[in-house]
Amino acid sequence: MAFHKIKEYITTGDGSAGTLLIPRLIMPTLIDAVDKALVPREMAAWVNSSFAGPTLVVNLVTPTGIRIRTVAEGAEIPLDAAAFTSLTVTPRKYGVAIRITREMIEDSQFDILQTNLREVGRRFAENETSLILTALDGAANAVTGGAAITIANIATAMLNVHNNDFKATDMLIGNEVLNDLQNIDTFVEANKAGNTDMLSKGFIGNIFGMNVAAFSTNAAPTTTYARYAYVFDRTQAYGIAIKRDVTVENFNLPSFDMEGAAITQRIAVILLRTAAVSNITTT
């Protein structure tokens, strides 16, 4: 499954990697929380973190702009030009502050501040997955399945994408949809399983040429997403605008005998072309 490396989301105030803030091992007696299956950033059409101003304007070429016409002999060749549309995305600020008393630091059996920072990194990564799934909910096409997802549901979702001249490159699925797939013989028989090499790269396999990745329901907006699946063209579906990636600023409060950190991020996920996504819901 696809897991974010938490250290990739923690940076220092100057934007450099903050790996020094996250020790590989704090204490042998400390067992870390599990990393949830998340949506990797490489599934986005683009990730832009270098735009000026508070908003990002995305220009899109519309496919119906230029038309080819029959021209009579000696007649003027008709003029035409590409048509464009634009989308505006405004990153929102997310953040949390951690304050630890000097007594907690002195009495703890492990580095309590760094442990909190690592957990905050996980929460920011999970929030990003939630934003992506919420954006994909705006798909123009929907397939309503039954109690379990079927091959026909997947094929219909792919057709919805293909009918709009996009290519179904990826499929994101919730936990229960994954369970459905694991109970379909076509996908578990050794000679029909598809490209299982993707297992080593964070994905769960390949179906009809699509990369398939499962996300944790506990990182989704609600638990109902366990029954959701999304088929989309990764080159056209959604983008991620980052005005400030996850940043850690340490601080001290001597008058309270405390130290801590403020962790913030400014980010937004935008659905680029609604017809490039088809969602599947089951009951």
VEXGU-996251 format. One line per 5 residues: number of its first residue (from 1); their letters; for each residue y, x, z of N, C-alpha, C. Coordinates in Angstrom, 1 decimal, m for minus. Each point is the difference from the previous one (the first is absolute). Layout:
BEGIN
NUM> a> Y X Z Y X Z Y X Z ~ ...
// end
This chain:
BEGIN
1> mafhk> m1.2 0.8 0.0 1.2 m0.8 0.0 1.3 0.9 0.0 ~ 1.1 m0.7 m0.3 1.2 0.8 m0.1 0.7 0.1 1.3 ~ 0.2 1.2 0.4 0.7 0.3 1.3 1.2 0.9 m0.2 ~ 1.1 m0.4 0.6 1.2 0.9 m0.1 m0.2 1.1 1.0 ~ 0.4 1.2 m0.3 0.1 1.1 0.9 1.2 m0.2 0.8
6> ikeyi> m0.1 m0.2 1.3 1.2 m0.4 0.8 1.0 1.1 m0.1 ~ m0.3 1.2 0.0 1.0 1.1 0.0 0.9 m0.1 m1.2 ~ m0.5 m0.6 m1.1 0.8 m0.2 m1.2 1.2 m0.9 0.3 ~ m0.1 m0.8 1.0 1.1 m1.0 0.3 1.0 0.5 1.1 ~ m0.3 1.1 0.6 0.8 0.4 1.1 0.8 1.2 m0.5
11> ttgdg> 1.3 0.0 0.0 0.8 1.1 m0.4 1.1 0.3 1.0 ~ 0.5 1.2 0.0 1.0 0.4 0.9 1.4 m0.5 m0.5 ~ 1.0 0.2 0.8 1.3 m0.5 m0.4 0.5 0.5 m1.3 ~ m0.4 1.2 m0.4 0.5 0.6 m1.3 m0.9 m0.4 m1.2 ~ m1.0 m0.9 0.3 m0.8 m0.4 m1.1 m1.3 0.8 m0.3
16> sagtl> m0.1 1.2 0.7 m1.2 0.8 m0.2 m1.2 m0.6 0.8 ~ m1.2 0.4 m0.4 m1.2 m0.5 0.6 0.0 0.4 1.5 ~ m0.3 m1.0 0.8 0.1 0.2 1.4 m1.4 0.2 0.6 ~ m0.8 0.8 m0.6 m1.4 0.2 0.5 0.0 0.6 1.4 ~ 1.0 0.7 0.4 0.1 0.6 1.3 0.0 m1.1 1.1
21> liprl> 0.5 m1.2 m0.4 0.1 m1.1 1.0 m1.4 m0.6 0.2 ~ m0.9 0.3 m0.8 m1.3 m0.7 0.1 m1.1 1.0 0.1 ~ m0.4 0.3 1.2 m1.1 1.0 0.1 m1.3 m0.6 m0.5 ~ m0.8 0.9 m0.5 m1.3 m0.5 m0.5 m0.9 m0.5 1.1 ~ 0.1 0.6 1.2 m0.8 m0.5 1.1 0.9 0.2 1.3
26> imptl> 0.2 m1.1 0.7 0.8 0.1 1.2 m0.8 0.4 1.2 ~ m1.0 m0.9 0.3 m0.9 0.3 1.2 m1.4 m0.5 m0.4 ~ m1.0 0.7 0.3 m1.4 m0.5 m0.3 m0.3 m1.3 0.6 ~ 0.7 m0.4 1.1 m0.3 m1.3 0.6 0.8 m1.2 m0.7 ~ 0.8 0.3 m1.0 0.8 m1.0 m0.7 m0.7 m0.4 m1.3
31> idavd> m0.3 m1.3 m0.1 m0.6 m0.5 m1.2 1.0 m0.8 m0.8 ~ 0.3 0.5 m1.2 1.1 m0.7 m0.8 m0.4 m1.4 m0.4 ~ 1.0 m0.8 m0.3 m0.2 m1.3 m0.6 m0.5 0.2 m1.4 ~ m0.8 m1.0 m0.5 m0.5 0.1 m1.3 1.1 m0.1 m1.1 ~ m0.2 0.7 m1.1 0.9 m0.1 m1.1 m0.5 m1.2 m0.9
36> kalvp> 0.9 m1.0 m0.2 m0.3 m1.1 m0.8 0.0 0.3 m1.5 ~ m0.7 m0.8 m0.7 0.0 0.2 m1.5 1.3 m0.6 m0.5 ~ 0.7 0.9 m0.7 1.4 m0.4 m0.5 0.1 0.1 m1.5 ~ 1.1 m0.5 m0.5 0.2 0.1 m1.5 0.7 1.3 m0.2 ~ m0.6 0.9 m0.8 0.6 1.3 m0.3 1.2 m0.1 m0.9
41> remaa> 1.0 0.9 0.2 1.2 0.0 m0.8 m0.2 0.2 m1.5 ~ m1.1 0.7 m0.4 m0.2 0.2 m1.4 m0.3 m1.2 m0.8 ~ m0.3 m1.1 0.7 m0.2 m1.3 m0.7 1.3 m0.6 m0.5 ~ 1.1 0.4 0.5 1.3 m0.5 m0.5 0.4 0.6 m1.4 ~ 0.7 m0.8 m0.7 0.5 0.4 m1.4 0.9 1.2 0.2
46> wvnss> 0.8 0.0 1.1 0.8 1.1 0.3 0.5 0.0 1.5 ~ 0.3 1.1 0.5 0.6 0.1 1.3 1.3 0.8 m0.2 ~ 1.2 m0.7 0.3 1.3 0.6 m0.2 0.7 0.2 1.3 ~ 0.3 1.3 0.3 0.7 0.3 1.3 1.2 0.9 m0.3 ~ 0.6 m0.2 m1.2 1.1 0.9 m0.3 1.2 m0.8 m0.6
51> fagpt> 0.2 m1.2 0.3 1.0 m0.8 m0.6 1.3 0.0 0.9 ~ 1.1 m0.2 m0.6 1.3 0.0 0.7 0.3 m1.5 0.4 ~ 0.8 m0.1 1.1 0.4 m1.3 0.5 m1.1 m0.8 0.7 ~ 0.3 m1.2 0.5 m0.9 m0.7 0.8 m1.1 m0.8 m0.7 ~ 0.2 m0.2 m1.4 m0.9 m0.7 m0.8 m0.5 0.8 m1.2
56> lvvnl> m1.1 m0.4 m0.5 m0.6 0.6 m1.2 m0.1 m1.1 m1.1 ~ 0.6 0.3 m1.1 m0.1 m1.0 m1.2 m1.1 0.5 m0.9 ~ m1.0 m0.8 m0.3 m1.1 0.3 m0.9 0.2 m0.7 m1.3 ~ 0.1 0.7 m1.1 0.1 m0.6 m1.3 m1.4 m0.1 m0.7 ~ m0.2 m1.2 m0.5 m1.3 m0.3 m0.7 0.2 m0.4 m1.4
61> vtptg> m0.8 0.5 m0.9 0.0 m0.5 m1.4 m0.8 m1.2 m0.1 ~ 0.5 m1.1 m0.6 m0.7 m1.2 m0.2 m0.8 0.0 m1.3 ~ m1.2 m0.4 0.0 m0.8 0.1 m1.2 0.4 m0.8 m1.2 ~ 0.9 m1.0 0.2 0.3 m0.9 m1.1 1.4 0.3 m0.6 ~ 0.5 1.2 0.2 1.3 0.4 m0.4 0.2 0.1 m1.5
66> irirt> m0.9 0.8 m0.6 0.1 0.2 m1.5 m1.1 m0.8 m0.7 ~ 0.5 m0.6 m1.1 m1.0 m0.8 m0.8 0.1 0.6 m1.5 ~ m1.2 0.0 m0.6 m0.1 0.5 m1.3 m0.1 m1.3 m0.9 ~ 0.9 0.0 m1.1 0.2 m1.2 m0.8 m0.4 0.4 m1.5 ~ m0.3 m1.1 m0.7 m0.1 0.2 m1.5 1.3 0.2 m0.6
71> vaega> 0.2 0.9 m0.9 1.3 0.3 m0.7 m0.2 m0.2 m1.5 ~ 0.8 m0.9 m0.5 m0.1 m0.2 m1.5 0.6 1.2 m0.7 ~ m0.4 0.2 m1.3 0.5 1.1 m0.8 1.5 m0.2 m0.1 ~ 0.8 1.1 0.3 1.4 0.0 m0.2 0.8 m0.6 1.2 ~ m0.8 m0.6 0.9 0.7 m0.6 1.2 0.3 1.0 1.1
76> eipld> 1.0 m0.3 0.8 0.3 0.9 1.1 m1.1 0.0 1.0 ~ m0.3 1.2 0.5 m1.0 0.1 1.0 0.6 m0.4 1.3 ~ m0.7 m1.0 0.7 0.6 m0.6 1.2 0.1 1.1 1.2 ~ 1.1 m0.1 0.7 0.2 0.9 1.2 m0.8 m0.6 1.2 ~ m0.4 0.9 0.8 m0.6 m0.4 1.3 0.0 1.2 0.9
81> aaaft> m0.3 m0.2 1.3 0.1 1.1 0.9 m0.9 m0.3 1.2 ~ m0.4 1.0 0.7 m0.9 m0.2 1.2 0.8 m0.8 1.1 ~ m0.7 m0.8 0.7 0.7 m0.8 1.1 m0.5 0.6 1.3 ~ 1.0 m0.1 1.0 m0.3 0.6 1.3 0.3 m1.1 1.1 ~ m0.7 0.3 1.1 0.3 m0.8 1.2 0.1 1.0 1.1
86> sltvt> 0.5 m0.4 1.2 0.2 1.0 1.1 m0.4 m0.7 1.3 ~ m0.5 0.8 0.9 m0.4 m0.4 1.3 0.8 0.8 1.0 ~ 0.4 m0.5 1.1 0.7 0.7 1.0 m0.8 0.0 1.3 ~ m0.2 1.2 0.6 m0.8 0.0 1.2 0.8 0.8 1.1 ~ 0.1 m0.6 1.2 0.7 0.6 1.1 m0.9 0.4 1.1
91> prkyg> m0.2 1.3 0.3 m0.9 0.4 1.1 0.5 m0.6 1.3 ~ m1.0 m0.4 0.8 0.3 m0.4 1.4 m0.3 1.1 1.0 ~ 0.7 0.0 1.1 m0.3 1.0 1.0 m1.0 m0.5 1.0 ~ m1.0 0.9 0.3 m1.0 m0.3 1.0 0.0 1.1 1.0 ~ m0.2 m0.3 1.3 0.0 1.1 0.9 m0.5 m0.4 1.4
96> vairi> m0.3 1.1 0.8 m0.4 m0.2 1.4 0.4 1.3 0.7 ~ 0.3 m0.2 1.3 0.3 1.1 0.9 m1.0 0.1 1.1 ~ m0.3 1.3 0.3 m1.0 0.2 1.1 0.8 0.8 1.1 ~ m0.2 m0.5 1.3 0.6 0.7 1.1 m1.1 0.3 1.0 ~ m0.1 1.2 0.4 m1.0 0.5 0.9 0.7 0.6 1.2
101> tremi> m0.4 m0.4 1.3 0.6 0.6 1.2 m0.6 1.4 0.2 ~ 0.8 0.8 0.7 m0.5 1.4 0.3 m1.3 m0.1 0.8 ~ m0.1 m1.0 0.9 m1.2 m0.1 0.9 m1.2 m0.3 m0.9 ~ 0.2 m0.9 m1.0 m1.2 m0.3 m0.9 m0.4 1.3 m0.7 ~ 0.9 0.8 m0.4 m0.3 1.2 m0.7 m0.7 1.0 0.9
106> edsqf> 0.5 0.1 1.2 m0.6 0.9 1.0 m1.4 m0.4 0.4 ~ m0.2 m1.3 0.2 m1.3 m0.5 0.5 m1.0 m0.4 m1.0 ~ 0.3 0.0 m1.3 m0.9 m0.4 m1.0 m1.0 1.1 m0.3 ~ m1.3 m0.4 m0.3 m1.0 1.0 m0.4 0.1 0.5 m1.4 ~ 0.9 m0.6 m0.8 0.2 0.4 m1.4 1.4 m0.1 m0.3
111> dilqt> 0.4 0.4 m1.2 1.4 0.0 m0.5 0.4 m1.4 m0.3 ~ 0.5 m0.7 0.9 0.2 m1.5 m0.2 1.1 m0.3 m1.1 ~ 1.0 0.8 m0.1 1.0 m0.2 m1.0 m0.5 0.1 m1.4 ~ m0.7 1.1 m0.2 m0.6 0.3 m1.4 m1.1 m1.1 m0.3 ~ m0.7 m0.4 1.0 m1.0 m1.1 m0.2 0.7 m1.3 m0.5
116> nlrev> 1.2 m0.3 0.6 0.7 m1.2 m0.4 0.6 0.2 m1.4 ~ 0.4 1.2 m0.4 0.5 0.3 m1.3 m1.1 m0.2 m1.0 ~ m1.2 0.4 0.3 m1.0 m0.2 m1.0 m0.3 m1.5 m0.2 ~ 0.0 m0.7 1.1 m0.2 m1.5 m0.1 1.1 m0.6 m0.8 ~ 1.2 0.4 0.2 1.1 m0.5 m0.8 m0.1 0.2 m1.5
121> grrfa> m0.5 1.2 m0.3 m0.3 0.4 m1.4 m1.0 m1.0 m0.6 ~ m1.0 m0.3 0.7 m1.0 m1.0 m0.5 0.7 m1.4 m0.2 ~ 0.8 m0.4 0.9 0.7 m1.3 m0.1 0.9 m0.1 m1.2 ~ 0.7 1.1 m0.3 0.9 0.0 m1.2 m0.9 m0.1 m1.3 ~ m1.1 0.8 0.0 m0.9 m0.1 m1.1 m0.5 m1.4 m0.2
126> enets> m0.4 m0.7 1.1 m0.5 m1.3 m0.1 1.1 m1.0 m0.5 ~ 1.2 0.2 0.5 1.1 m0.8 m0.5 0.2 0.1 m1.5 ~ m0.1 1.2 m0.5 0.1 0.2 m1.5 m1.0 m0.8 m0.7 ~ m1.3 0.0 0.5 m1.0 m0.8 m0.7 0.3 m1.5 0.1 ~ 0.5 m0.4 1.1 0.4 m1.5 0.2 1.1 m0.3 m1.0
131> lilta> 1.0 0.9 m0.3 1.0 m0.3 m0.9 m0.5 m0.1 m1.4 ~ m1.0 0.9 m0.4 m0.6 0.0 m1.3 m0.7 m1.4 m0.3 ~ m0.8 m0.4 1.0 m0.8 m1.2 m0.2 0.9 m1.2 m0.1 ~ 1.1 0.0 0.8 1.0 m1.1 m0.1 0.6 m0.1 m1.4 ~ 0.3 1.2 m0.5 0.6 0.0 m1.4 m1.0 m0.5 m1.0
136> ldgaa> m1.2 0.4 0.1 m1.1 m0.5 m1.0 m0.2 m1.5 0.1 ~ 0.3 m0.6 1.1 m0.1 m1.4 0.1 0.9 m0.8 m1.0 ~ 0.9 0.7 m0.5 0.9 m0.6 m1.0 m0.6 m0.1 m1.4 ~ m1.2 0.3 m0.2 m0.7 0.0 m1.3 0.2 m1.3 m0.7 ~ 0.1 0.1 m1.3 0.2 m1.2 m0.8 m1.3 m0.7 m0.3
141> navtg> m1.1 0.7 0.2 m1.3 m0.6 m0.2 m0.9 m0.1 1.2 ~ m0.7 m1.0 0.2 m0.9 m0.2 1.2 m1.3 m0.5 m0.4 ~ m1.1 0.4 0.6 m1.3 m0.5 m0.2 m0.5 m0.5 1.4 ~ m0.5 m1.2 0.0 m0.5 m0.6 1.3 m1.5 0.0 m0.1 ~ m0.6 0.8 1.0 m1.4 0.1 0.0 m0.6 m0.9 1.1
146> gaait> m1.3 0.1 0.2 m0.7 m0.9 1.0 m0.2 0.8 1.3 ~ m1.1 m0.2 0.6 m0.3 0.6 1.3 m0.1 1.5 m0.1 ~ m0.4 0.5 m1.2 m0.1 1.4 m0.2 0.5 0.3 m1.4 ~ 0.5 1.2 m0.2 0.5 0.4 m1.3 m1.2 0.2 m1.0 ~ 0.3 m0.3 m1.2 m1.1 0.1 m1.0 0.4 0.9 m1.1
151> iania> m0.9 0.4 m0.9 0.3 0.8 m1.1 0.9 m0.7 m1.0 ~ m0.2 m1.3 m0.1 0.9 m0.9 m0.8 1.4 0.1 0.5 ~ 0.2 m0.1 1.3 1.4 0.1 0.6 0.7 1.3 m0.5 ~ m0.8 1.1 0.1 0.6 1.3 m0.3 0.3 0.1 m1.5 ~ m0.9 m0.5 m0.8 0.2 0.0 m1.5 1.2 m0.9 m0.4
156> tamln> 0.2 m1.1 0.7 1.1 m0.9 m0.3 1.4 0.7 0.4 ~ 0.0 0.6 1.2 1.2 0.8 0.4 0.3 1.1 m1.0 ~ m1.0 0.7 m0.5 0.2 1.0 m1.0 0.6 m0.6 m1.3 ~ m0.6 m1.2 m0.4 0.5 m0.6 m1.2 1.5 m0.4 0.2 ~ 0.4 m0.5 1.1 1.4 m0.4 0.3 0.9 1.2 m0.3
161> vhnnd> m0.4 1.2 0.5 0.8 1.2 m0.2 0.0 0.4 m1.5 ~ m1.2 m0.1 m0.6 m0.1 0.4 m1.4 0.8 m0.9 m1.0 ~ 0.0 m1.3 0.4 0.6 m1.0 m0.9 1.6 0.3 m0.1 ~ 0.5 0.7 1.0 1.4 0.4 0.0 0.2 1.4 m0.5 ~ m1.0 0.6 m0.7 0.1 1.3 m0.6 0.0 1.1 1.0
166> fkatd> m0.4 m0.2 1.2 m0.1 1.0 1.0 m1.5 0.4 0.1 ~ m0.3 1.1 0.7 m1.3 0.5 0.2 m0.4 m0.1 1.4 ~ m1.2 m0.6 0.3 m0.4 m0.1 1.4 m0.6 1.4 0.4 ~ 0.8 0.7 0.7 m0.5 1.4 0.4 m0.5 0.1 1.4 ~ 0.5 m0.9 0.9 m0.4 0.1 1.4 m0.3 m1.3 0.6
171> mlign> m0.7 0.0 1.1 m0.3 m1.2 0.8 0.0 0.3 1.4 ~ 0.9 m0.7 0.8 0.1 0.2 1.4 m0.7 m1.2 0.7 ~ m0.8 0.2 1.0 m0.8 m1.1 0.6 0.0 0.1 1.5 ~ 0.0 m1.2 0.6 m0.1 m0.1 1.5 m1.4 0.3 0.5 ~ m0.2 0.0 1.3 m1.3 0.4 0.6 m1.1 m1.0 m0.4
176> evlnd> 0.3 m1.3 0.0 m1.0 m1.0 m0.3 m0.4 m0.1 m1.4 ~ 1.0 0.3 m0.9 m0.3 0.1 m1.4 m0.9 1.2 m0.3 ~ 0.2 1.1 0.7 m0.9 1.2 m0.1 m1.4 m0.4 0.4 ~ m0.1 m0.8 1.1 m1.4 m0.5 0.4 m0.6 m0.8 m1.1 ~ 0.8 m0.9 m0.7 m0.5 m0.8 m1.1 m0.6 0.9 m1.1
181> lqnid> 0.8 1.0 m0.4 m0.4 0.9 m1.0 m1.3 0.8 0.3 ~ m0.1 0.3 1.3 m1.2 0.8 0.4 m1.3 m0.9 0.0 ~ 0.2 m1.3 m0.1 m1.1 m1.0 m0.1 m0.2 m0.5 m1.4 ~ 0.6 0.6 m1.0 m0.2 m0.3 m1.4 m0.9 1.1 m0.6 ~ m1.2 m0.4 m0.5 m0.9 1.0 m0.4 0.5 0.9 m1.1
186> tfvea> 0.8 m0.6 m0.9 0.6 0.8 m1.1 0.7 1.3 0.5 ~ 0.6 m0.1 1.2 0.8 1.1 0.5 m0.7 0.9 1.0 ~ m1.2 m0.4 0.4 m0.7 0.9 0.9 m1.3 0.6 m0.6 ~ m0.5 m0.5 m1.1 m1.1 0.7 m0.6 0.5 1.3 m0.6 ~ m0.8 1.0 0.2 0.4 1.4 m0.3 0.4 0.1 m1.5
191> nkagn> m0.7 m0.7 m0.9 0.3 0.2 m1.4 1.1 m0.9 m0.5 ~ 0.7 m0.7 1.0 1.1 m0.9 m0.4 1.2 0.3 0.8 ~ 0.0 0.9 0.9 1.0 0.2 1.0 1.3 0.5 m0.5 ~ 0.0 0.6 m1.2 1.3 0.5 m0.6 0.2 1.4 0.5 ~ 1.3 0.4 0.0 0.3 1.4 0.3 0.2 0.2 1.5
196> tdmls> m1.0 0.4 0.7 0.0 0.2 1.4 0.7 1.4 0.4 ~ 0.4 0.8 m1.0 0.7 1.2 0.3 1.3 m0.3 0.8 ~ 0.5 m1.2 m0.2 1.3 m0.3 0.6 m0.1 0.0 1.6 ~ m1.3 m0.1 0.5 m0.2 0.0 1.4 0.6 1.2 0.7 ~ 0.0 1.1 m0.7 0.5 1.3 0.6 1.5 0.1 0.0
201> kgfig> 0.6 m1.0 m0.8 1.5 0.1 m0.1 0.7 m1.2 0.7 ~ m0.7 m0.6 0.9 0.6 m1.1 0.8 m0.2 m1.4 m0.5 ~ m0.6 m0.2 m1.2 m0.3 m1.3 m0.5 m1.4 m0.3 0.2 ~ m0.4 m1.3 m0.2 m1.3 m0.4 0.3 m0.9 m0.1 m1.3 ~ 0.6 0.2 m1.2 m0.8 m0.1 m1.2 0.8 m0.4 m1.2
206> nifgm> m0.7 m0.5 m1.0 0.6 m0.4 m1.3 m0.7 m1.2 m0.4 ~ 0.8 m1.0 m0.4 m0.6 m1.3 m0.5 0.7 m0.3 m1.3 ~ m0.7 m0.1 m1.1 0.5 m0.4 m1.3 1.1 1.0 m0.4 ~ m0.1 1.3 0.4 1.0 1.0 m0.4 1.2 0.0 1.0 ~ 0.0 m0.9 1.0 1.1 0.0 0.9 m0.3 0.9 1.3
211> nvaaf> 1.0 0.7 0.5 m0.2 0.7 1.3 0.1 m1.1 1.0 ~ m0.9 0.0 1.0 m0.1 m1.1 1.0 0.2 0.7 1.4 ~ 1.0 m0.5 0.7 0.3 0.5 1.4 0.1 m1.2 0.9 ~ m0.5 0.2 1.2 0.1 m1.1 1.0 1.0 0.4 1.0 ~ 0.8 m1.0 0.5 1.0 0.2 1.0 m0.5 m0.8 1.3
216> stnaa> 0.5 0.6 1.1 m0.4 m0.6 1.3 0.8 m1.3 0.3 ~ m0.7 m1.1 0.4 0.7 m1.2 0.3 1.0 0.2 1.1 ~ m0.3 1.0 0.9 0.9 0.2 1.1 1.3 0.8 m0.4 ~ 0.1 0.4 m1.2 1.2 0.6 m0.5 0.7 m1.0 m1.0 ~ m0.6 m1.2 m0.2 0.6 m1.0 m0.9 1.0 m0.9 0.8
221> pttty> 0.8 m0.7 m0.7 0.9 m0.9 0.7 m0.6 m1.0 0.9 ~ m1.2 m0.6 m0.4 m0.8 m0.9 0.8 m1.4 0.2 m0.2 ~ m0.9 m0.5 0.9 m1.4 0.1 m0.2 m0.6 m0.7 m1.2 ~ 0.8 m0.9 m0.5 m0.5 m0.8 m1.2 m0.2 1.0 m1.2 ~ 0.7 1.1 0.0 m0.1 0.9 m1.1 m1.4 0.6 m0.2
226> aryay> m0.9 m0.2 1.0 m1.4 0.5 m0.1 m0.7 m0.7 m1.2 ~ 0.5 m1.2 m0.4 m0.6 m0.7 m1.1 0.8 0.2 m1.3 ~ 0.9 0.9 0.0 0.9 0.2 m1.2 m0.5 1.2 m0.9 ~ 0.3 m0.1 m1.3 m0.3 1.1 m0.9 1.2 0.0 m1.0 ~ 0.3 1.2 m0.5 1.1 0.1 m1.0 m0.5 0.9 m1.1
231> vfdrt> 0.1 m0.5 m1.2 m0.3 0.7 m1.2 1.4 0.3 m0.7 ~ 0.2 1.3 m0.3 1.4 0.3 m0.6 0.0 1.2 m0.9 ~ 1.0 0.2 m0.7 0.3 1.2 m0.8 0.9 0.9 0.8 ~ m0.5 1.1 0.4 0.7 0.9 1.0 1.3 0.6 m0.7 ~ 0.0 0.0 m1.3 1.2 0.6 m0.6 1.2 m1.0 m0.1
236> qaygi> m0.3 m1.3 0.3 1.0 m1.0 m0.2 0.2 m0.9 1.2 ~ m0.9 0.0 1.0 0.0 m1.0 1.0 1.1 0.1 1.0 ~ 0.1 1.1 0.8 1.0 0.1 1.0 0.5 1.4 0.2 ~ 1.2 0.1 0.6 0.5 1.3 0.3 0.5 0.0 1.5 ~ 0.1 1.3 0.5 0.4 0.2 1.4 1.4 0.7 0.0
241> aikrd> 1.0 m0.6 0.6 1.3 0.7 0.1 0.2 0.5 1.4 ~ 0.2 1.3 0.2 0.1 0.6 1.3 1.4 0.6 0.1 ~ 0.8 m0.5 0.8 1.3 0.6 0.3 m0.1 1.1 1.0 ~ m0.9 m0.2 1.0 m0.2 1.0 1.0 m1.5 m0.1 0.4 ~ m0.8 1.0 m0.3 m1.4 m0.1 0.4 m0.1 0.2 1.5
246> vtven> m1.2 m0.2 0.6 m0.2 0.0 1.4 0.6 1.3 0.6 ~ 0.9 m0.2 0.9 0.7 1.2 0.6 0.0 m0.1 1.5 ~ m0.3 1.2 0.6 0.0 0.1 1.5 1.2 0.8 0.5 ~ 0.7 m0.6 0.9 1.1 0.7 0.7 m0.2 0.0 1.5 ~ m0.2 1.2 0.5 m0.3 0.2 1.4 1.3 m0.1 0.8
251> fnlps> m0.1 m0.5 1.3 1.2 m0.1 0.8 m0.4 0.2 1.5 ~ 1.0 0.3 0.8 m0.2 0.1 1.4 1.0 m0.9 0.7 ~ m0.4 m0.6 1.1 0.9 m0.8 0.9 m0.1 0.6 1.4 ~ 0.8 1.1 0.3 m0.1 0.6 1.3 0.4 m0.9 1.1 ~ 0.9 m0.9 m0.2 0.4 m0.9 1.2 m1.1 m0.9 0.4
256> fdmeg> m1.0 m0.3 m1.0 m1.1 m0.8 0.3 m1.3 0.8 0.3 ~ 0.1 1.3 m0.2 m1.1 0.9 0.1 m1.1 m0.4 m1.0 ~ 0.5 m0.2 m1.2 m0.9 m0.4 m1.1 0.2 0.8 m1.2 ~ m1.0 0.1 m0.9 0.1 0.5 m1.3 m0.7 m1.0 m1.0 ~ 0.3 0.1 m1.2 m0.6 m0.9 m1.0 0.3 0.3 m1.4
261> aaitq> m0.2 m1.0 m0.8 0.2 0.2 m1.5 0.3 m1.4 m0.6 ~ 0.9 0.1 m1.0 0.3 m1.2 m0.8 m0.6 0.2 m1.4 ~ m0.8 m1.0 m0.4 m0.7 0.1 m1.3 0.5 m1.1 m0.9 ~ 0.5 0.3 m1.2 0.5 m1.0 m0.9 m0.4 0.2 m1.4 ~ 0.1 m1.1 m0.8 m0.3 0.1 m1.4 0.8 m1.1 m0.7
266> riavi> 0.5 0.3 m1.2 0.7 m1.0 m0.8 m0.8 m0.1 m1.3 ~ m0.6 m1.2 m0.2 m1.0 m0.1 m1.1 0.0 m1.5 m0.5 ~ m0.4 m0.2 m1.3 m0.2 m1.3 m0.5 m1.1 0.1 m1.1 ~ m0.8 m1.0 m0.2 m0.9 m0.1 m1.1 0.4 m1.1 m0.9 ~ 0.0 0.2 m1.3 0.5 m1.0 m1.0 m1.1 m0.3 m1.0
271> llrta> m0.3 m1.2 m0.3 m0.9 m0.4 m1.0 0.8 0.1 m1.3 ~ m0.5 0.8 m1.0 0.7 0.3 m1.2 m0.2 m1.1 m1.1 ~ m1.3 m0.3 m0.2 m0.3 m1.0 m1.1 m1.1 m0.9 0.6 ~ 0.4 m1.2 0.3 m0.9 m1.0 0.6 m1.3 m0.2 m0.8 ~ 0.1 0.0 m1.3 m1.1 m0.2 m0.9 m1.0 1.1 0.0
276> avsni> 0.4 1.2 0.6 m0.9 1.1 0.0 m1.0 0.0 1.2 ~ 0.1 m1.1 0.8 m0.8 m0.2 1.2 m0.7 m1.3 0.0 ~ m1.2 m0.1 0.3 m0.7 m1.3 0.2 m0.7 0.1 1.4 ~ 0.3 m0.9 0.8 m0.7 0.0 1.3 m1.2 m1.0 0.1 ~ m0.9 0.3 0.8 m1.2 m0.9 0.2 m0.1 m0.4 1.5
281> ttt> m0.1 m1.2 0.2 m0.2 m0.5 1.4 m1.3 m0.7 0.1 ~ m0.7 0.3 1.1 m1.3 m0.7 0.3 0.1 m0.7 1.4 ~ m0.9 m0.9 0.3 0.1 m0.7 1.2 m1.0 0.5 1.0
// end
